[in-house]
Amino acid sequence: MEQDHKEGSKSWKKCLQYIWDYYKLWIIGAVVLVGLICYFASIFVNRPKDEILDVAFVNFYDDVSEKSDFYRDFLSFEEQKEGEVQEGSIVFDSNYFFDLSTPSGSANTYFQKLVAVLEAGTCDALICEKDNLDGIGESGRLLDLRDERVDAIYQRFQDRTVTVEKDGQVVPVGIDISDSPVLARMNGYGDACYLGISSNAKHVEMVELLLNYLLEE
């Protein structure tokens, strides 16, 4: 019996060796193919969603991440107003800390990061205090609210607009949201804060929805 077992084992080894010797390229190809299929399937399933809104919160210390009440309440508000939540990712980024009222403010790495995303069109809007709004608005990185792209916003919130002087002209670049009941329930800003829209904003309709949420309209 033991001899038969040894011979059977040798026979299997020879069989496997034969298969490997003559079909190893096919086997390797099949393994690689299965691996590629699994890889691309994983990318498809886990691929990041296209952004539908990106907002920078400057000097804001409260939680606005996907796990926050602020984020979840905004999604609920969107569903209530729009009838459904749009497919895509929403980014509320509060990782910006600088003060443009100081000489070193514009050299701050957080400010440089914000400049990069504004100029790249990645960031749609920002929320900040007046000194920072003035500095960014005077640099031309915020949209003139009289622009036709945001005409609906300007018409609705014209009485809330704040201006900066740019190239010898007075330009409305911000919307006063200091009385936002949503922000009042948080710990981020003091008495005054403003929303500015990026000159390269791609999702103006979602910015308007955010304004409605912040002002609960």
C-alpha positions, 0 to 999 in steps of 0.5 A, a space after each residue: 500500500 505504501 509503495 502504491 501511495 508513493 507511486 501515485 504521488 510521483 505520478 501526480 508530480 509528473 503530471 503537474 510537471 508536464 502541465 507546467 512544462 508545456 502550458 506554463 505560458 498559458 497558465 501565467 497569462 491566465 493568472 495575469 488576466 484574472 489579476 488585471 480583471 480584478 484590478 480594473 473591477 476594483 478601480 471601477 467599483 471604488 473610483 472617486 466620484 466627480 466633485 459637484 461642490 468644493 468649498 474652502 472654510 478659512 480659519 474655521 475650527 468646527 467639523 465640516 467633514 463627511 462625518 459632521 452634522 453640517 455635511 449630513 444636514 446639507 445633503 438632507 437639505 439638497 434632497 429636500 430642495 432638489 428632490 434627490 441628492 446629485 451623484 458626485 462628491 461634495 468637499 468642505 475643506 477647513 484646512 486653511 489658516 491664514 490672515 491677510 491683514 498681516 504682512 506675512 499672510 500672503 506667504 503662508 503655505 495655507 494661503 498658497 494652497 488656496 490660491 492654487 485650488 482657486 486658480 485651478 478651478 478646483 475650489 468653487 467658493 470660500 467662506 472667510 472673514 472680511 480681511 481675507 475676503 478683501 485680500 483674495 477679492 482684490 487679487 482678482 480670484 473672486 468672481 464679480 457677482 454682477 457676472 452673468 454666471 451668477 446673476 441669479 445669486 446676485 439678484 437674490 442676495 444683492 442686499 447682502 453683497 460686500 465690495 472691494 476696490 479693484 483696478 479703481 472700481 468698486 466690485 461686489 465679491 462677497 455675500 454677507 452670511 454673518 446671520 447664518 443660523 447654521 453657522 450660529 450653531 457652530 463655533 467657527 466664526 465670530 460676528 462676521 463671515 462672508 462667502 466669495 465665489 471663485 472666478 473659476 467656479 464650475 458648480 455655481 448652482 451648488 454654491 447657490 444651494 449652499 447659500 440657501 442652506 446657510 441662510 435656511 431659505 
